[in-house]
Amino acid sequence: MTGESSLATRGPGVHKPGRTGPAPEQIQAVPLRRPGRWCASAVLVFLLVFLIQGWAANPRMQWETVGEYLFAPAVLEGLRTTLLLTALAMSVGIVGGIVLAIMRMSPNPLLSRLGALYIWVFRGTPLLVQLLFWYFLSAVIPTIGLGIPWGPTFVEFETNALITQLTAAVLGLGLHEAAYMAEIVRAGITSVDEGQPEAAQALGMTRRQTLRRIVLPQALRMIIPPTGNQVISMLKTTSLVFAIAVPELLTSIQGIYSRNFQQVPLLTVACVWYLVATSVLNVGQYYLERRFERGTSRNLPPTMLQRLRKAIPAKAEKAVEQERPS
């Protein structure tokens, strides 16, 4: 009698293990309807399709001209110069940024103030002015020599022969980028917990060893995302070197449409190549960030191959497995 009364108080569908009775009812979850969101999405999709269709079907775009010059030798040579400038300038910027960040955080007041002065000057003046300054450096310094200050000069070079157009572009872009990279690296270093370097010093490591083995590897997780943005920004900033006549991508495009007056199609060619290059850089940045997230995050973001596998229906996967020979 007692068991029956206790079973009755449990309600329908609830029973003790081992006893017969009705199965528990499953909860039928009804998703929340959001008509406003669906309407807004439909309007946005309609506008996007309308704009793309109007742009693609416009005969004035002259898509045949775009296809004709997309792989033109002059365009590909300009693209190669753009990629080369990006790689060299970012190499100078990253190395210089690390050195400047260490100087800014140095206990030596002279090094700290020199680093702050460099960042103040190069971030406070326009990049175009810096490019022109390096290009016209020979007007101020005709020759560059190595020797004893206020004494004899052992080796001497003409500035125009030493600093070519490409060298001036790399110096202007790289030294300007170093000022921004210094702040990025400094922010990454300060994000490391203070207990880490203290523990390293307690183990007898020097400041240089602590920075190289403990601090910088942990700071990379915070440094890589903004550095990836700077690389992509540098790829597009290289277009400013047209002012010193370096034949990069946009300069090559301008040289072509100054002869055939097909400005819009050729600018579309430039946009296509810039988008392709930035897309490749985005993929590289994604995998680099994922690599440095290991050990700090339990759930790593899926790779593109993993996303593709999830998109394949389970039935299709089973059918593929059944078709494989045993």
KAWO-V685468 format. One record per helix or strand. SS is the DSSP state (2 for helix, 1 for strand). FROM is the first residue (numbers start at 1). TO is the last residue. If there is no record, write none. Layout:
<<SS/FROM/TO> <SS/FROM/TO>>
//
This chain:
<<2/2/9> <2/35/56> <2/59/61> <2/63/69> <2/73/104> <2/109/124> <2/127/135> <2/137/139> <1/143/147> <1/153/158> <2/159/162> <2/165/190> <2/194/202> <2/207/244> <2/249/260> <2/263/293> <2/304/311> <2/314/323>>
//
